[in-house]
């Protein structure tokens, strides 16, 4: 499940602005801002969360599952 903290961390790793993520996911910048405010699971439709995750993955982010420390993100190996 995608979290706001993962979204923020993923964008930071790839130096992507909120407006650029919004365009890549075909969502509004306000939606991205709203979803990133919380650290927990995003409160949005499954389609919106999937579009965000897909956009970030296309930019080189790997989403890491819960491992006792919480879910995370990393850069894909080149």
GUMI-711466 format. One record per residue: residue number from 1; x, y negated, z of N, C-alpha, C in turn. Coordinates in Angstrom, 2 decimals. Atoms other than C-alpha are relative to their C-alpha. Layout:
N
(NUM (X Y Z) (X Y Z) (X Y Z)) ...
This chain:
78
(1 (0.84 1.18 0.00) (0.00 0.00 0.00) (0.89 -1.25 0.00)) (2 (-0.76 1.24 0.15) (1.39 -3.41 -0.99) (-0.28 -0.96 1.15)) (3 (0.16 0.98 -1.08) (2.00 -5.93 1.80) (0.47 -1.38 -0.45)) (4 (-0.43 1.36 0.28) (2.43 -9.68 1.78) (1.50 -0.16 0.22)) (5 (-1.43 0.06 -0.28) (5.88 -9.25 3.31) (0.80 0.61 -1.15)) (6 (-0.68 -0.61 1.15) (6.89 -6.94 0.45) (-0.02 -0.95 -1.19)) (7 (0.08 0.94 1.11) (5.66 -9.49 -2.07) (1.04 -1.11 0.15)) (8 (-0.96 1.08 -0.24) (7.73 -12.26 -0.49) (1.43 0.48 -0.17)) (9 (-1.35 -0.55 0.08) (10.81 -10.07 -0.16) (0.38 0.35 -1.44)) (10 (-0.25 -0.37 1.40) (10.50 -8.77 -3.72) (0.31 -1.23 -0.84)) (11 (-0.24 1.24 0.76) (10.25 -12.28 -5.15) (1.36 -0.59 0.33)) (12 (-1.29 0.55 -0.42) (13.27 -13.36 -3.11) (1.15 0.78 -0.64)) (13 (-1.05 -0.84 0.60) (15.35 -10.42 -4.40) (0.26 -0.35 -1.46)) (14 (-0.15 0.25 1.43) (14.69 -11.31 -8.01) (-0.08 -1.48 -0.35)) (15 (0.05 1.47 0.18) (14.50 -15.09 -7.50) (-1.16 -0.41 -0.93)) (16 (1.20 0.29 0.79) (10.97 -15.26 -8.92) (-0.90 -0.95 0.78)) (17 (0.91 0.96 -0.63) (8.71 -18.21 -8.16) (-1.42 0.57 0.04)) (18 (1.39 -0.45 -0.10) (5.09 -17.70 -7.12) (-0.74 -0.22 -1.31)) (19 (0.68 0.29 1.26) (3.90 -19.33 -10.33) (0.38 1.02 -1.08)) (20 (-0.44 -0.98 0.99) (5.97 -16.88 -12.38) (-0.59 1.38 0.27)) (21 (0.65 -1.27 -0.34) (4.60 -13.87 -10.51) (-1.47 -0.06 -0.39)) (22 (1.40 0.15 0.37) (1.09 -15.20 -11.02) (-0.19 0.20 -1.50)) (23 (0.10 -0.17 1.46) (1.66 -15.44 -14.77) (0.24 1.44 -0.41)) (24 (-0.34 -1.38 0.36) (3.26 -11.99 -14.95) (-1.11 0.97 0.37)) (25 (1.08 -0.87 -0.46) (0.35 -10.43 -13.03) (-1.36 -0.43 -0.52)) (26 (1.24 0.56 0.54) (-2.28 -12.51 -14.85) (-1.00 -0.34 1.11)) (27 (0.80 0.46 -1.14) (-3.54 -13.97 -11.57) (0.28 -1.47 0.23)) (28 (-0.25 1.41 -0.30) (-3.78 -17.48 -10.18) (1.12 -0.12 1.03)) (29 (-1.05 0.25 -0.99) (-0.93 -18.99 -8.21) (-0.59 -0.05 1.40)) (30 (0.66 0.05 -1.30) (-3.40 -19.60 -5.37) (-0.22 1.41 0.56)) (31 (0.17 -1.39 -0.44) (-4.10 -15.84 -5.23) (1.31 0.53 0.56)) (32 (-1.31 -0.46 -0.46) (-0.39 -15.09 -4.90) (0.32 -0.65 1.36)) (33 (-0.27 0.70 -1.26) (0.00 -17.74 -2.17) (-0.83 0.58 1.14)) (34 (0.91 -0.53 -1.03) (-3.01 -16.40 -0.25) (0.45 1.39 0.46)) (35 (-0.38 -1.37 -0.34) (-1.82 -12.79 -0.40) (1.33 0.07 0.73)) (36 (-1.32 -0.01 -0.63) (1.72 -13.64 0.68) (-0.02 -0.55 1.42)) (37 (0.06 0.62 -1.33) (0.58 -15.45 3.84) (0.08 1.03 1.13)) (38 (0.02 -1.03 -1.04) (0.09 -12.22 5.79) (1.14 0.99 -0.21)) (39 (-1.05 -1.01 0.09) (2.73 -9.62 6.58) (-0.57 1.38 -0.30)) (40 (0.62 -1.31 0.16) (0.28 -6.72 6.48) (-0.51 0.25 -1.40)) (41 (0.54 -0.35 1.32) (-1.56 -5.05 3.61) (-0.76 -1.16 -0.64)) (42 (0.67 1.09 0.70) (-2.80 -7.47 0.96) (-1.51 0.23 0.02)) (43 (1.45 -0.04 -0.03) (-6.48 -8.27 1.22) (-0.51 -0.46 -1.36)) (44 (0.39 0.30 1.37) (-7.39 -8.10 -2.45) (-0.54 1.26 -0.64)) (45 (0.47 -1.19 0.71) (-8.81 -5.78 -5.05) (1.18 0.91 -0.33)) (46 (-1.04 -0.96 0.39) (-6.90 -2.65 -5.98) (0.63 -0.41 -1.32)) (47 (-0.53 0.43 1.31) (-6.55 -4.04 -9.52) (1.00 -1.14 0.15)) (48 (-0.92 1.12 -0.22) (-4.92 -7.26 -8.28) (1.31 0.49 0.61)) (49 (-1.20 -0.52 -0.64) (-2.51 -5.40 -6.02) (0.84 0.80 -0.99)) (50 (-0.73 -0.79 1.00) (-1.60 -3.02 -8.84) (0.67 -0.90 -1.03)) (51 (-0.57 0.93 0.98) (-1.02 -5.93 -11.25) (1.24 -0.68 0.57)) (52 (-1.14 0.64 -0.66) (1.31 -7.62 -8.76) (1.16 0.98 0.09)) (53 (-1.05 -1.01 -0.14) (3.24 -4.43 -8.06) (0.62 0.32 -1.35)) (54 (-0.50 -0.30 1.34) (3.54 -3.66 -11.78) (0.90 -1.12 -0.52)) (55 (-0.80 1.15 0.45) (4.84 -7.17 -12.52) (1.35 -0.04 0.71)) (56 (-1.24 0.02 -0.76) (7.43 -6.97 -9.76) (0.90 1.18 -0.39)) (57 (-0.78 -1.16 0.44) (8.52 -3.47 -10.81) (0.61 -0.24 -1.38)) (58 (-0.52 0.31 1.33) (8.92 -4.66 -14.40) (1.19 -0.96 0.08)) (59 (-1.09 0.96 -0.20) (11.25 -7.37 -13.06) (1.19 0.61 0.76)) (60 (-1.13 -0.68 -0.62) (13.46 -4.79 -11.30) (-0.13 0.36 1.46)) (61 (0.22 -0.32 -1.41) (11.91 -4.24 -7.88) (-0.45 1.46 0.15)) (62 (0.44 -1.34 -0.37) (11.52 -0.79 -6.31) (-0.69 -0.13 1.36)) (63 (0.74 0.04 -1.26) (8.89 -0.42 -3.58) (0.33 1.25 0.80)) (64 (-0.40 -1.09 -0.88) (10.01 1.71 -0.64) (-1.13 0.33 0.96)) (65 (1.09 -0.40 -0.89) (7.53 3.73 1.41) (0.35 -0.23 1.47)) (66 (-0.16 0.07 -1.45) (7.03 3.50 5.15) (0.99 1.09 0.42)) (67 (-1.01 -0.98 -0.44) (10.01 5.19 6.83) (0.27 -0.10 1.49)) (68 (-0.19 0.20 -1.42) (9.53 4.38 10.48) (0.34 -1.45 0.32)) (69 (-0.32 1.41 -0.18) (10.71 0.79 10.00) (-0.96 -0.89 -0.77)) (70 (0.93 0.77 0.82) (7.86 -0.28 7.74) (0.37 0.14 -1.47)) (71 (-0.28 -0.07 1.44) (7.57 -0.44 3.96) (1.00 -1.09 -0.39)) (72 (-0.99 0.98 0.42) (10.23 -2.32 2.03) (0.11 -0.10 -1.51)) (73 (-0.29 0.16 1.41) (11.65 -3.31 -1.33) (1.51 0.05 -0.20)) (74 (-1.40 -0.01 0.39) (14.97 -2.93 -3.13) (0.09 -0.33 -1.48)) (75 (-0.23 0.21 1.42) (16.50 -3.74 -6.47) (0.25 1.34 -0.67)) (76 (-0.22 -1.22 0.78) (16.43 -1.02 -9.10) (1.47 0.02 -0.42)) (77 (-1.37 -0.14 0.47) (19.88 0.32 -9.97) (0.04 -0.25 -1.48)) (78 (-0.15 0.31 1.44) (21.08 -0.96 -13.32) (0.59 1.16 -0.75)) 
